[in-house]
């Protein structure tokens, strides 16, 4: 399966490379948002949220951002935009992985 995924990436570099760069920018933005939301949660003495964002940043950060939109709107936007920018390469990799799994295996 790994060889098939690598072949897909090599054959479709025109799509994979720009999406990978976009995803890298999205992860950087997302990391800044995670850090800001974690500091906001600890600063507001919301200890459970702070530790949840520290230990499980991907599910906890958007939940905190949507639950408390007025505490740090800038960090909320960073987290949501970072997730949005990171999503295309994840969807593309999942789709290519599904294609690789459904292809017939070569006979030995």
MIPA-197947 format. One line per 8 residues: number of its first residue (from 1); for each residue x, y, z of N, C-alpha, C. Coordinates in steps of 0.05 Angstrom, whole numbers, plus 5000, padded with zeros to 4 digits. Layout:
N
NUM	X:Y:Z:X:Y:Z:X:Y:Z ~ ...
REM end
This chain:
108
1	5016:4976:5000:5000:5000:5000:5017:5025:5000 ~ 5039:5025:5015:5057:5048:5016:5068:5055:4989 ~ 5076:5034:4974:5087:5039:4947:5066:5051:4929 ~ 5041:5042:4932:5020:5053:4915:5015:5083:4922 ~ 5015:5089:4948:5012:5117:4956:5035:5135:4946 ~ 5059:5124:4948:5082:5140:4937:5080:5143:4907 ~ 5071:5123:4893:5067:5126:4864:5047:5147:4858 ~ 5025:5148:4873:5004:5168:4869:5016:5196:4873
9	5032:5199:4895:5044:5225:4900:5063:5233:4878 ~ 5079:5214:4868:5098:5221:4847:5083:5227:4821 ~ 5062:5213:4814:5047:5218:4789:5031:5243:4790 ~ 5023:5252:4814:5006:5276:4816:5020:5298:4833 ~ 5045:5303:4826:5059:5324:4841:5047:5351:4837 ~ 5035:5356:4815:5023:5382:4809:5001:5389:4829 ~ 4989:5368:4841:4968:5372:4861:4978:5368:4889 ~ 4996:5349:4893:5005:5342:4920:5023:5363:4932
17	5041:5375:4917:5060:5394:4928:5047:5420:4937 ~ 5030:5432:4921:5016:5457:4931:4998:5451:4955 ~ 4985:5428:4955:4968:5421:4978:4985:5416:5003 ~ 5008:5404:4999:5026:5399:5022:5036:5425:5033 ~ 5043:5445:5016:5052:5471:5026:5029:5485:5040 ~ 5005:5484:5029:4982:5496:5042:4977:5483:5069 ~ 4979:5457:5070:4975:5442:5095:4996:5450:5116 ~ 5021:5453:5107:5042:5461:5126:5037:5489:5137
25	5027:5507:5121:5020:5533:5131:4996:5531:5150 ~ 4977:5514:5143:4954:5510:5161:4962:5498:5188 ~ 4981:5479:5188:4990:5468:5213:5004:5489:5230 ~ 5020:5506:5218:5033:5528:5233:5013:5547:5245 ~ 4993:5555:5229:4972:5572:5239:4956:5559:5262 ~ 4951:5533:5258:4936:5518:5278:4952:5516:5304 ~ 4978:5512:5302:4995:5510:5326:4994:5536:5341 ~ 4996:5559:5327:4994:5585:5340:4968:5588:5355
33	4946:5579:5341:4919:5581:5354:4917:5563:5378 ~ 4929:5539:5377:4928:5521:5400:4942:5533:5423 ~ 4965:5544:5418:4981:5557:5440:4965:5580:5452 ~ 4954:5597:5435:4939:5620:5445:4914:5611:5461 ~ 4900:5591:5451:4876:5582:5465:4883:5569:5492 ~ 4906:5554:5492:4914:5541:5517:4921:5563:5538 ~ 4936:5583:5529:4943:5605:5548:4918:5620:5557 ~ 4899:5624:5539:4874:5637:5546:4858:5620:5566
41	4857:5594:5562:4843:5577:5581:4856:5577:5608 ~ 4882:5574:5609:4896:5575:5635:4893:5603:5648 ~ 4895:5624:5631:4892:5652:5642:4865:5658:5653 ~ 4844:5645:5642:4817:5649:5653:4811:5629:5675 ~ 4830:5613:5683:4828:5593:5704:4808:5571:5696 ~ 4807:5564:5671:4791:5542:5662:4810:5518:5658 ~ 4817:5506:5681:4838:5486:5682:4832:5462:5665 ~ 4808:5453:5666:4801:5429:5650:4805:5434:5621
49	4795:5457:5611:4799:5464:5583:4829:5467:5576 ~ 4844:5480:5594:4872:5484:5589:4887:5457:5586 ~ 4882:5439:5604:4896:5413:5603:4885:5396:5579 ~ 4860:5399:5572:4849:5385:5549:4862:5395:5523 ~ 4866:5421:5521:4879:5432:5497:4908:5424:5497 ~ 4921:5423:5520:4949:5415:5522:4953:5386:5513 ~ 4935:5368:5522:4938:5339:5517:4925:5330:5491 ~ 4903:5342:5484:4888:5334:5459:4882:5359:5443
57	4902:5371:5430:4897:5397:5418:4878:5396:5394 ~ 4878:5375:5378:4861:5376:5354:4831:5375:5361 ~ 4821:5357:5378:4793:5358:5384:4785:5380:5404 ~ 4803:5386:5423:4795:5405:5444:4796:5434:5436 ~ 4815:5442:5418:4817:5470:5411:4792:5480:5396 ~ 4783:5466:5375:4759:5476:5362:4734:5476:5380 ~ 4733:5456:5398:4710:5456:5417:4711:5480:5436 ~ 4735:5486:5446:4738:5509:5463:4732:5535:5448
65	4742:5536:5423:4737:5560:5407:4708:5565:5401 ~ 4693:5543:5396:4664:5546:5391:4648:5550:5416 ~ 4657:5539:5438:4643:5541:5464:4646:5569:5476 ~ 4670:5580:5474:4676:5607:5486:4685:5626:5464 ~ 4668:5635:5446:4677:5652:5424:4687:5680:5432 ~ 4679:5689:5455:4687:5717:5462:4713:5719:5478 ~ 4723:5696:5488:4748:5698:5504:4772:5706:5488 ~ 4776:5695:5465:4799:5702:5448:4791:5698:5419
73	4777:5717:5407:4767:5713:5380:4790:5710:5359 ~ 4813:5722:5364:4835:5720:5345:4845:5692:5344 ~ 4849:5679:5368:4858:5651:5369:4837:5632:5358 ~ 4812:5638:5362:4791:5622:5351:4793:5621:5321 ~ 4797:5644:5309:4799:5645:5280:4824:5631:5270 ~ 4846:5633:5285:4871:5618:5278:4866:5588:5277 ~ 4853:5578:5298:4848:5549:5299:4829:5540:5276 ~ 4808:5555:5272:4789:5547:5251:4801:5549:5223
81	4816:5570:5218:4829:5573:5192:4852:5553:5188 ~ 4866:5547:5210:4887:5527:5208:4876:5499:5202 ~ 4854:5492:5214:4841:5467:5207:4831:5467:5179 ~ 4820:5489:5170:4810:5490:5143:4832:5488:5122 ~ 4855:5500:5128:4878:5499:5109:4891:5471:5109 ~ 4890:5457:5132:4902:5431:5134:4885:5409:5122 ~ 4860:5414:5119:4841:5393:5111:4845:5382:5083 ~ 4852:5398:5062:4853:5386:5035:4874:5364:5032
89	4897:5367:5043:4917:5345:5040:4909:5320:5055 ~ 4895:5324:5077:4885:5300:5092:4864:5286:5076 ~ 4846:5300:5064:4825:5288:5048:4837:5274:5023 ~ 4856:5288:5011:4869:5276:4987:4884:5251:4994 ~ 4898:5251:5016:4913:5227:5025:4894:5204:5032 ~ 4872:5210:5045:4852:5190:5051:4839:5178:5025 ~ 4834:5196:5006:4823:5186:4981:4842:5168:4966 ~ 4868:5177:4964:4888:5161:4951:4892:5134:4966
97	4891:5135:4993:4894:5110:5008:4871:5091:5003 ~ 4847:5102:5000:4824:5085:4994:4827:5073:4966 ~ 4837:5089:4947:4842:5078:4920:4863:5056:4921 ~ 4884:5060:4937:4905:5040:4939:4895:5014:4951 ~ 4877:5017:4971:4866:4993:4983:4847:4977:4965 ~ 4833:4992:4947:4813:4978:4930:4826:4967:4905 ~ 4851:4974:4898:4864:4963:4875:4871:4934:4879 ~ 4870:4919:4858:4877:4891:4860:4907:4889:4865
105	4915:4870:4883:4943:4866:4889:4956:4851:4866 ~ 4980:4858:4858:4994:4844:4836:5000:4815:4845 ~ 4997:4797:4826:5003:4769:4831:5033:4764:4834 ~ 5041:4748:4853:5069:4743:4857:5080:4722:4839
REM end
